Amino acid sequence: MSRTPALVVVLCLLLTAPAAAQAPRWTRATPDGGWILALAQAPSAPETLYAAAQTGRLFRSLDGGASWQPRGPAVLAGVRDLVIDPVDPRTLYAMTGYPQPLRTRDAGRTWAPAGPGLHSVAALALDAEHPGVVLAATAGGLYRSLDGGDSWDLAAFAETQVAAVAIDPGATATLFAAVGNEGDPTVLWKSTDRGATWVETPLSVPAYTRGLPRFAFDPAHPGTLYLAFAVTYDFDSTGPVLRSRDGGTTWTELPAASGNLLNLAVSPRGDLFAATAYGVARSTDFGATWSPRLPLTFRFPGEPGDTISHVLASPTAPGELFAAGVTGVWHSRSGGARWAPRNRGLLAQGVYSFGLAPDAASTLVALGNGSVFRSTDRGTTWRRLPRTGAAGPPIWIEAFDPRHPETIYGLGSDGQADFPLVSQDGGRTWNKPRFPYNCHLAGSLCDVSLGRIAVDPHDPEAFYVSGSYFRHFGPSGSFLLRSDDGGTTWDKLAPLESIAALVFDPTRRGVVRAIGCDGFFQSGDGGASWQTAGRGLPRKLCTGAGLSLAIDPQEPRRLYAGTAEGVFLSTDDGATFRPMNRGLETAQITSLQIDPANSDHLYAGAAGRG
């Protein structure tokens, strides 16, 4: 089952205004945060931080992460590292999927490739004592620029893959490079004259080792450095973590630093921190032991409860840490003992589904990046709910029980078969009821896809589930089911192919509307039969984005349809529709909800729009 990520926006509709009044405008109500792929702190201005989000947008903070502002267009798709100029905090480099790194000299407002001639750049290192000197580890050797990346010359290791390069911040004439072509061992080389000459060290890591070499230097103990072969996108494997206490002459492997390690950082006091897929761990004895014990796992995670790709140790405030996670930026002033989100203004949350509680008009529940968020003030502020329960959070929020707003229906998936999920505590925990369609014992050639789940407001004990099923050695087709006992038993109704949204009329029993790939439909007998309607809707309704429907509870003849071409309004019971997208930029709409206490408020989930 595929669901398209979206961002939440909010609209205040002035339905009682004169016809000539200005059209309604959309504004954001997105939860702060989002999946942060890279995080960096300016060496010359520690209060300045940059965060690169999965959306491709760069954010900057000038107050130590207390607030964030977007910078420039969303051009940093797939970024894995940010490197800030050690002298100018407005100049930084982004390691992306491009052959060359991107560079900005105006704090992210504009970007351009950092010079021609580079191929497959793996890492950059900037010389703090010589502004403009940049080293680039590439697939064809080590390159040097003397002008900040405008031009490059080969410095060493011609036609050889250099996987990483680093400059010792305590002795900037000392350089390290991890060198080795694919299939060959990775060998560590050292230079003590800024790269004029190089000496091969005894450290050689076997070719089968997986992971990206990352260096970390201990500012409290000169000559102590770490080399971690960290995982990138494969959380199941990692290479060794090594330590040198003599400036890289000899190395010791740290077997306690194992599993899901993504990055390392060293504090001004010499404490070592590991960013992992399940939180942050700390070592106070040069990596010999860790708290909590590595490897961190889903059952035994660390704090914060997030996948951490980068951890930063403030150079000026002992005990202060920043971390980049799937849900946003995290901050600690206690050396990692306690963490708090630091995301005000960082609007990069991929909210792909949300719901509005029926008797508490100010309460919203949203899904984003594998987490459940809850707002009690119409989306002004949000709180991330802890992940609990065996079933995990759903991939889509479907409906609320109109009598018990803490009961929420959602859609889950095991990657092959979708299934309903029910929460009875406002989205904190989720349970899986019995369901007649599944892929149990059906092999790999099986698929169950759910369209929508809806609750009948005239009979709240009844909820409906639409979808389709396929079995290679069995029957296939569409289904529409009704359960009156919480999913213990199910009744079959007349199915429609590819139903994407299903809504009930709040004043007329048995009147149901549905939208799907084949159009807009209405039923007057609770789904036993269907008739086509919806003139004016786009002809191509299934274009990769989701479809949605909402009905005005105070004016049931007023319907809203969310499509790949924006929001459409009907004022004649669904017979005809017209677009209403002022301020929405004709976004692809995946979710729609109306405030039940004030139908002037319409909430929409818009795919990929920030």
Protein Blocks (a to p, Z undefined) as FASTA:
>chain_A
ZZdddddddddddfkbcfkbccdddddfbdeddddfbdcddfklmkbccdddfkopacdd
fegomaccdehjafkghiabdcddfklmmbccdddfbfbdcddfegomaccdehehiahi
fbdcddfklghiacdddfkbccddfehopaccdfbhphiacfbdcddfklmkbccddedd
ehiacdddddfegolaccddfbdcdfklgcjddddddfklghiacdddddfklmkbccdd
dddfegomaccddfklgghiabdcddfkopacdddfebcdddfegolaccddddddfklc
cddddddfbdcddfklghiacdddfkbccddfegomaccddfehiacbccfbdcddfklm
kbccddeehiacddfegolaccddddedjklpafbdfbdcfklmmbccddddehlagcdd
ddfehomaccddddfbdcehnbjbbcdddfbdcddfklmmbccdddddddfkbceddddd
ddfegomaccdddddehiabdcddfkbghiacdddfkbccddfegopaccdehihiafbl
bgoiacdddddfklmmbccdddfkbccddfegolaccddfehklopacfbdcddfklmkb
ccdddehiZZ
